[in-house]
Amino acid sequence: MKATNFLSSDDGVVGAWAKLAHALAFPMQPLGGAPARTDESASRPGFFERLDRWLWQQEMRQREAYLAGAKDIFELEERMRRLDRGEPFPYY
């Protein structure tokens, strides 16, 4: 087997992985062979979706800052347990 034909092989697991990678990398086209129509307005997020993403990012930054303030691994684990239980983390 040539090294250049390695991923194009349809034998066994390698061929299955190659087909899966190809399917995930390229969008599917309709059966008629016409290119899929892309609606630009549908692909752009709206105001509320952008606001939701921004608020989520702010929450993640606060959580990361809270976890980064731990002095050792034991305190870090305790803080992680508090967050998992849903307890509000103190701002100190």
Steps between C-alpha positions, in 0.01 A plus 500: 500500500628847415524763769311745279199268469474431872186709574327417174500130584147364545614197697399462862523760770725739308248531219217555747694777675582661167133499397396642836760776480391584146134512604574732792731727301272565202134605529241273343331611182137437404419198282449711186868590501425870544717676756342549838350846546645696788289766662735763641240645737446158659872446559550828685405490869237743619529761772372277782723210399805729499396641839457148637848400376655812649334441840609136494859604426491745790376225732779267384761769557372553854506128571853464363619795708337345808668165437833665422498662844549165674823469697545125463341195340280431801346846493456471123312172540278653771419794276419264211266302727325823604446593137372151418248523786378830364608706799572862412868570522609779733653813358808548713 
